[in-house]
Amino acid sequence: MHIKILGAAACAGHPGQTTCFLAGDDTLMDCGTGCCNLSERAMLAVRRVLLTHSHIDHCGFLPLLADVHASHGGPGLDVYALPETLDALRRHLFNNVMWPDYTRQPQERPWVRLIPVAVGDGVELDEGRAVALPAAHSVPGIGWLIHGAWRTLAFSGDSGLCLPFWRQLADTPSLTDVICEVTYSDERAGDAAAQGHLSPAQLLPRLAELPASVRLWISHTDPICREALWQQLQLGAPAGMLISPLKEGTLIEL
């Protein structure tokens, strides 16, 4: 199974699109503006969406994706997320004011089918399995662990320091890749803490608990902080650990 990065930016245009990853051909992790990089045919191939939380940069393209399915007779979408996230979708997006309520249309089988999950729950994929991981953000959120045939990827979603997340990663022998948000440099650690994001000083101690062979991908970086953030990560990272910025078009094989 491959993970294709469609968007990984903290804000649109700085550079690129907001968070959206394609797992295989039919599963999205989050549904930010990166989804618009898919063709109409590829959008219709998406069957499920694994959301991390309710912020618009992670779910804002979902109504438009649902509309593609509704307009072209697609199979519709199974959307997995925390109950609080699903409630936010119902109240603020699919409410017949902001957008048609595709969670109820058509009545016999809606275009958007909301499925609640809790930390530890699994979702079967065509080429693997996804498991919901704990997260600590300003709104209820989760991360996702994606098991492929031989390798495993962890995605933090948006999260500040969440020790249970890192403990679970340390207990995953097949772990090869971690996508972790680090939004602010250490000079803005106060903003990171207040908003439920990470800074390098919070992340670096956790990396020592992971195998050195794990590749770390950094996403959701504030463009103003990017240069200082990367210097801080490179100075403090464990010797031999490969750390890379996550960019649109990156392909991670599992």
Order of alpha helices (4+ residues) and beta strands (2+ residues): beta-beta-beta-alpha-beta-alpha-alpha-beta-alpha-beta-beta-beta-beta-beta-alpha-beta-alpha-alpha-beta-alpha-beta-beta
